[in-house]
Amino acid sequence: MRKVLEDLYLGNIVPNEKVFVRGTPFAKALATIEKNETYLNTTLEGKDKDAFAAFVDAQSELNAITGREGFVDGFRLGMRVALAALSDEDSELMALV
């Protein structure tokens, strides 16, 4: 347990850094996004290109917020489950040891 906490402190565990696996639905969706973003960046001009860039930036920010909130919610839920498993306050029987 201590090793996990030390690794987290030292930055050896970085929950938001992941590598995707080729050929998965995630990889295919990413390829579609990249292809269409490249197409739109090469065909749009002026205000349309600026609006698309603002859209991409806002979507990236929204994805980062959503990922962060999902991590926090999942971590909190995991801790609640751990605390519930360790709690014996509502038990009808008491351990002898």
OpenMM code with the backbone's topology and positions (N, CA, C; nanometers):
from openmm import Vec3, app, unit

residues = "MET ARG LYS VAL LEU GLU ASP LEU TYR LEU GLY ASN ILE VAL PRO ASN GLU LYS VAL PHE VAL ARG GLY THR PRO PHE ALA LYS ALA LEU ALA THR ILE GLU LYS ASN GLU THR TYR LEU ASN THR THR LEU GLU GLY LYS ASP LYS ASP ALA PHE ALA ALA PHE VAL ASP ALA GLN SER GLU LEU ASN ALA ILE THR GLY ARG GLU GLY PHE VAL ASP GLY PHE ARG LEU GLY MET ARG VAL ALA LEU ALA ALA LEU SER ASP GLU ASP SER GLU LEU MET ALA LEU VAL".split()
positions = [
    Vec3(0.0835, -0.1191, 0.0000),
    Vec3(0.0000, 0.0000, 0.0000),
    Vec3(0.0874, 0.1246, 0.0000),
    Vec3(0.1924, 0.1245, 0.0814),
    Vec3(0.2803, 0.2410, 0.0902),
    Vec3(0.3441, 0.2706, -0.0452),
    Vec3(0.3814, 0.1658, -0.1177),
    Vec3(0.4446, 0.1833, -0.2495),
    Vec3(0.3513, 0.2588, -0.3440),
    Vec3(0.2245, 0.2267, -0.3407),
    Vec3(0.1270, 0.2953, -0.4261),
    Vec3(0.1215, 0.4434, -0.3907),
    Vec3(0.1170, 0.4743, -0.2622),
    Vec3(0.1121, 0.6144, -0.2190),
    Vec3(0.2403, 0.6873, -0.2568),
    Vec3(0.3560, 0.6223, -0.2405),
    Vec3(0.4823, 0.6834, -0.2798),
    Vec3(0.4874, 0.7066, -0.4305),
    Vec3(0.4439, 0.6079, -0.5083),
    Vec3(0.4418, 0.6243, -0.6542),
    Vec3(0.3507, 0.7386, -0.6964),
    Vec3(0.2370, 0.7507, -0.6305),
    Vec3(0.1456, 0.8609, -0.6602),
    Vec3(0.2119, 0.9943, -0.6279),
    Vec3(0.2758, 1.0037, -0.5137),
    Vec3(0.3444, 1.1265, -0.4717),
    Vec3(0.4568, 1.1636, -0.5679),
    Vec3(0.5330, 1.0635, -0.6118),
    Vec3(0.6477, 1.0881, -0.6990),
    Vec3(0.6097, 1.1096, -0.8453),
    Vec3(0.4826, 1.0943, -0.8759),
    Vec3(0.4384, 1.1143, -1.0136),
    Vec3(0.4551, 0.9926, -1.1017),
    Vec3(0.4815, 0.8777, -1.0419),
    Vec3(0.4944, 0.7546, -1.1198),
    Vec3(0.3587, 0.6979, -1.1602),
    Vec3(0.2548, 0.7398, -1.0921),
    Vec3(0.1182, 0.7027, -1.1278),
    Vec3(0.0504, 0.8293, -1.1772),
    Vec3(0.0148, 0.8289, -1.3043),
    Vec3(-0.0497, 0.9451, -1.3641),
    Vec3(-0.1797, 0.8967, -1.4288),
    Vec3(-0.2920, 0.9074, -1.3562),
    Vec3(-0.4181, 0.8496, -1.4034),
    Vec3(-0.4687, 0.9056, -1.5361),
    Vec3(-0.4310, 1.0277, -1.5706),
    Vec3(-0.4850, 1.0869, -1.6926),
    Vec3(-0.3968, 1.0636, -1.8151),
    Vec3(-0.2887, 0.9896, -1.8017),
    Vec3(-0.2049, 0.9572, -1.9157),
    Vec3(-0.2297, 0.8135, -1.9567),
    Vec3(-0.2808, 0.7973, -2.0757),
    Vec3(-0.3121, 0.6647, -2.1279),
    Vec3(-0.2635, 0.6557, -2.2725),
    Vec3(-0.2380, 0.5347, -2.3179),
    Vec3(-0.2035, 0.5079, -2.4562),
    Vec3(-0.3162, 0.4227, -2.5131),
    Vec3(-0.3659, 0.4590, -2.6302),
    Vec3(-0.4761, 0.3814, -2.6872),
    Vec3(-0.4219, 0.2623, -2.7662),
    Vec3(-0.5062, 0.1628, -2.7781),
    Vec3(-0.4716, 0.0406, -2.8503),
    Vec3(-0.5243, 0.0520, -2.9925),
    Vec3(-0.4372, 0.0275, -3.0875),
    Vec3(-0.4766, 0.0354, -3.2295),
    Vec3(-0.5854, -0.0675, -3.2612),
    Vec3(-0.6754, -0.0282, -3.3517),
    Vec3(-0.7804, -0.1188, -3.3956),
    Vec3(-0.9031, -0.1220, -3.3061),
    Vec3(-0.8997, -0.0506, -3.1949),
    Vec3(-1.0140, -0.0474, -3.1035),
    Vec3(-1.1146, 0.0569, -3.1509),
    Vec3(-1.2365, 0.0525, -3.0997),
    Vec3(-1.3330, 0.1574, -3.1343),
    Vec3(-1.2807, 0.2980, -3.1002),
    Vec3(-1.2053, 0.3096, -2.9913),
    Vec3(-1.1467, 0.4395, -2.9554),
    Vec3(-1.0530, 0.4880, -3.0657),
    Vec3(-0.9645, 0.4000, -3.1122),
    Vec3(-0.8676, 0.4362, -3.2161),
    Vec3(-0.9389, 0.4754, -3.3453),
    Vec3(-1.0448, 0.4037, -3.3793),
    Vec3(-1.1202, 0.4351, -3.5017),
    Vec3(-1.1896, 0.5701, -3.4909),
    Vec3(-1.2482, 0.5991, -3.3750),
    Vec3(-1.3137, 0.7285, -3.3548),
    Vec3(-1.2113, 0.8414, -3.3612),
    Vec3(-1.0942, 0.8197, -3.3024),
    Vec3(-0.9890, 0.9203, -3.3052),
    Vec3(-0.9427, 0.9458, -3.4481),
    Vec3(-0.9270, 0.8415, -3.5275),
    Vec3(-0.8861, 0.8569, -3.6674),
    Vec3(-0.9905, 0.9363, -3.7455),
    Vec3(-1.1180, 0.9115, -3.7191),
    Vec3(-1.2250, 0.9855, -3.7858),
    Vec3(-1.2195, 1.1335, -3.7490),
    Vec3(-1.1994, 1.1612, -3.6210),
    Vec3(-1.1888, 1.3002, -3.5762),
    Vec3(-1.0701, 1.3685, -3.6433),
    Vec3(-0.9550, 1.3034, -3.6437),
    Vec3(-0.8342, 1.3620, -3.7034),
    Vec3(-0.8528, 1.3883, -3.8518),
    Vec3(-0.9129, 1.2925, -3.9232),
    Vec3(-0.9349, 1.3079, -4.0672),
    Vec3(-1.0254, 1.4265, -4.0954),
    Vec3(-1.1351, 1.4359, -4.0211),
    Vec3(-1.2297, 1.5452, -4.0447),
    Vec3(-1.1761, 1.6805, -3.9986),
    Vec3(-1.0994, 1.6816, -3.8908),
    Vec3(-1.0397, 1.8073, -3.8451),
    Vec3(-0.9396, 1.8586, -3.9490),
    Vec3(-0.8595, 1.7686, -4.0046),
    Vec3(-0.7640, 1.8072, -4.1084),
    Vec3(-0.8380, 1.8615, -4.2307),
    Vec3(-0.9438, 1.7927, -4.2698),
    Vec3(-1.0229, 1.8381, -4.3857),
    Vec3(-1.0803, 1.9778, -4.3616),
    Vec3(-1.1425, 1.9968, -4.2452),
    Vec3(-1.2033, 2.1267, -4.2169),
    Vec3(-1.0985, 2.2373, -4.2048),
    Vec3(-0.9844, 2.2069, -4.1478),
    Vec3(-0.8785, 2.3080, -4.1367),
    Vec3(-0.8214, 2.3481, -4.2717),
    Vec3(-0.8258, 2.2579, -4.3693),
    Vec3(-0.7723, 2.2914, -4.5015),
    Vec3(-0.8771, 2.3537, -4.5937),
    Vec3(-1.0041, 2.3341, -4.5646),
    Vec3(-1.1081, 2.3887, -4.6533),
    Vec3(-1.1740, 2.5161, -4.6010),
    Vec3(-1.1812, 2.5309, -4.4708),
    Vec3(-1.2449, 2.6514, -4.4156),
    Vec3(-1.1500, 2.7708, -4.4246),
    Vec3(-1.2104, 2.8889, -4.4329),
    Vec3(-1.1307, 3.0117, -4.4403),
    Vec3(-1.1942, 3.1191, -4.3532),
    Vec3(-1.1139, 3.2154, -4.3143),
    Vec3(-1.1624, 3.3339, -4.2445),
    Vec3(-1.2345, 3.3035, -4.1146),
    Vec3(-1.3546, 3.3652, -4.1024),
    Vec3(-1.4321, 3.3513, -3.9794),
    Vec3(-1.4756, 3.2072, -3.9544),
    Vec3(-1.5028, 3.1345, -4.0612),
    Vec3(-1.5425, 2.9948, -4.0446),
    Vec3(-1.4296, 2.9129, -3.9829),
    Vec3(-1.3063, 2.9365, -4.0280),
    Vec3(-1.1916, 2.8642, -3.9734),
    Vec3(-1.1691, 2.9037, -3.8274),
    Vec3(-1.1858, 3.0326, -3.7969),
    Vec3(-1.1722, 3.0800, -3.6592),
    Vec3(-1.2793, 3.0182, -3.5686),
    Vec3(-1.4020, 3.0102, -3.6196),
    Vec3(-1.5111, 2.9518, -3.5416),
    Vec3(-1.4847, 2.8034, -3.5167),
    Vec3(-1.4330, 2.7340, -3.6169),
    Vec3(-1.4025, 2.5920, -3.5987),
    Vec3(-1.2904, 2.5740, -3.4964),
    Vec3(-1.1881, 2.6580, -3.5022),
    Vec3(-1.0775, 2.6504, -3.4055),
    Vec3(-1.1293, 2.6752, -3.2640),
    Vec3(-1.2201, 2.7713, -3.2482),
    Vec3(-1.2787, 2.7987, -3.1167),
    Vec3(-1.3618, 2.6796, -3.0697),
    Vec3(-1.4330, 2.6171, -3.1614),
    Vec3(-1.5110, 2.4977, -3.1291),
    Vec3(-1.4203, 2.3850, -3.0808),
    Vec3(-1.3121, 2.3600, -3.1525),
    Vec3(-1.2178, 2.2532, -3.1158),
    Vec3(-1.1584, 2.2811, -2.9779),
    Vec3(-1.1190, 2.4056, -2.9533),
    Vec3(-1.0622, 2.4419, -2.8229),
    Vec3(-1.1637, 2.4213, -2.7100),
    Vec3(-1.2872, 2.4659, -2.7319),
    Vec3(-1.3907, 2.4516, -2.6292),
    Vec3(-1.4229, 2.3046, -2.6050),
    Vec3(-1.4266, 2.2249, -2.7115),
    Vec3(-1.4536, 2.0817, -2.6965),
    Vec3(-1.3407, 2.0136, -2.6198),
    Vec3(-1.2173, 2.0528, -2.6465),
    Vec3(-1.1031, 1.9971, -2.5733),
    Vec3(-1.1109, 2.0319, -2.4252),
    Vec3(-1.1467, 2.1561, -2.3958),
    Vec3(-1.1604, 2.1983, -2.2559),
    Vec3(-1.2729, 2.1218, -2.1869),
    Vec3(-1.3850, 2.1054, -2.2563),
    Vec3(-1.4975, 2.0309, -2.2012),
    Vec3(-1.4590, 1.8851, -2.1748),
    Vec3(-1.3855, 1.8240, -2.2677),
    Vec3(-1.3397, 1.6857, -2.2484),
    Vec3(-1.2475, 1.6743, -2.1277),
    Vec3(-1.1585, 1.7725, -2.1090),
    Vec3(-1.0676, 1.7704, -1.9942),
    Vec3(-1.1459, 1.7824, -1.8633),
    Vec3(-1.2439, 1.8719, -1.8600),
    Vec3(-1.3267, 1.8899, -1.7403),
    Vec3(-1.4050, 1.7620, -1.7111),
    Vec3(-1.4641, 1.7041, -1.8141),
    Vec3(-1.5415, 1.5815, -1.7976),
    Vec3(-1.4539, 1.4674, -1.7470),
    Vec3(-1.3344, 1.4539, -1.8017),
    Vec3(-1.2425, 1.3494, -1.7563),
    Vec3(-1.2017, 1.3685, -1.6117),
    Vec3(-1.1704, 1.4933, -1.5761),
    Vec3(-1.1300, 1.5235, -1.4388),
    Vec3(-1.2439, 1.4954, -1.3415),
    Vec3(-1.3634, 1.5385, -1.3743),
    Vec3(-1.4792, 1.5166, -1.2877),
    Vec3(-1.5108, 1.3676, -1.2753),
    Vec3(-1.4982, 1.2941, -1.3844),
    Vec3(-1.5212, 1.1499, -1.3800),
    Vec3(-1.4204, 1.0801, -1.2901),
    Vec3(-1.2955, 1.1241, -1.2967),
    Vec3(-1.1926, 1.0668, -1.2103),
    Vec3(-1.2246, 1.0939, -1.0641),
    Vec3(-1.2560, 1.2184, -1.0324),
    Vec3(-1.2863, 1.2565, -0.8939),
    Vec3(-1.4078, 1.1792, -0.8433),
    Vec3(-1.5134, 1.1729, -0.9237),
    Vec3(-1.6340, 1.0996, -0.8823),
    Vec3(-1.6038, 0.9518, -0.8600),
    Vec3(-1.5273, 0.8913, -0.9504),
    Vec3(-1.4922, 0.7504, -0.9369),
    Vec3(-1.4053, 0.7245, -0.8147),
    Vec3(-1.3113, 0.8139, -0.7901),
    Vec3(-1.2250, 0.7986, -0.6730),
    Vec3(-1.3070, 0.8097, -0.5455),
    Vec3(-1.3960, 0.9082, -0.5413),
    Vec3(-1.4807, 0.9251, -0.4226),
    Vec3(-1.5690, 0.8028, -0.3999),
    Vec3(-1.6264, 0.7495, -0.5069),
    Vec3(-1.7102, 0.6309, -0.4940),
    Vec3(-1.6273, 0.5130, -0.4427),
    Vec3(-1.5080, 0.4972, -0.4969),
    Vec3(-1.4207, 0.3897, -0.4509),
    Vec3(-1.3877, 0.4024, -0.3029),
    Vec3(-1.3631, 0.5236, -0.2576),
    Vec3(-1.3332, 0.5450, -0.1157),
    Vec3(-1.4566, 0.5197, -0.0295),
    Vec3(-1.5737, 0.5573, -0.0780),
    Vec3(-1.6968, 0.5294, -0.0026),
    Vec3(-1.7176, 0.3795, 0.0132),
    Vec3(-1.6925, 0.3046, -0.0950),
    Vec3(-1.7056, 0.1592, -0.0892),
    Vec3(-1.6045, 0.1019, 0.0096),
    Vec3(-1.4809, 0.1511, 0.0059),
    Vec3(-1.3782, 0.1027, 0.0993),
    Vec3(-1.4168, 0.1344, 0.2434),
    Vec3(-1.4655, 0.2545, 0.2680),
    Vec3(-1.5063, 0.2909, 0.4035),
    Vec3(-1.6244, 0.2067, 0.4510),
    Vec3(-1.7189, 0.1825, 0.3614),
    Vec3(-1.8344, 0.1001, 0.3984),
    Vec3(-1.7900, -0.0425, 0.4304),
    Vec3(-1.6932, -0.0924, 0.3544),
    Vec3(-1.6448, -0.2280, 0.3792),
    Vec3(-1.5721, -0.2379, 0.5124),
    Vec3(-1.5076, -0.1314, 0.5536),
    Vec3(-1.4324, -0.1324, 0.6787),
    Vec3(-1.5180, -0.0992, 0.8005),
    Vec3(-1.6326, -0.0398, 0.7770),
    Vec3(-1.7180, 0.0025, 0.8880),
    Vec3(-1.8001, -0.1147, 0.9402),
    Vec3(-1.8092, -0.1230, 1.0708),
    Vec3(-1.8955, -0.2252, 1.1299),
    Vec3(-1.9965, -0.1604, 1.2247),
    Vec3(-2.0199, -0.0313, 1.2068),
    Vec3(-2.1100, 0.0429, 1.2937),
    Vec3(-2.2537, -0.0070, 1.2859),
    Vec3(-2.2949, -0.0543, 1.1698),
    Vec3(-2.4345, -0.0951, 1.1529),
    Vec3(-2.4516, -0.2469, 1.1623),
    Vec3(-2.3492, -0.3133, 1.2080),
    Vec3(-2.3539, -0.4586, 1.2173),
    Vec3(-2.4396, -0.5018, 1.3372),
    Vec3(-2.5110, -0.6090, 1.3206),
    Vec3(-2.5927, -0.6617, 1.4297),
    Vec3(-2.5118, -0.7550, 1.5198),
    Vec3(-2.3978, -0.8006, 1.4713),
    Vec3(-2.3108, -0.8893, 1.5482),
    Vec3(-2.1752, -0.8211, 1.5635),
    Vec3(-2.1101, -0.8427, 1.6751),
    Vec3(-1.9789, -0.7848, 1.6994),
    Vec3(-1.8735, -0.8941, 1.6920),
    Vec3(-1.7598, -0.8613, 1.6361),
    Vec3(-1.6487, -0.9574, 1.6294),
    Vec3(-1.5926, -0.9782, 1.7695),
    Vec3(-1.5473, -1.0991, 1.7955),
    Vec3(-1.4886, -1.1302, 1.9264),
    Vec3(-1.3459, -1.0790, 1.9362),
    Vec3(-1.2792, -1.0627, 1.8262),
    Vec3(-1.1404, -1.0136, 1.8267),
    Vec3(-1.1264, -0.8788, 1.7640),
] * unit.nanometer
topology = app.Topology()
chain = topology.addChain("A")
for resn in residues:
    res = topology.addResidue(resn, chain)
    for name in ("N", "CA", "C"):
        topology.addAtom(name, app.Element.getBySymbol(name[0]), res)
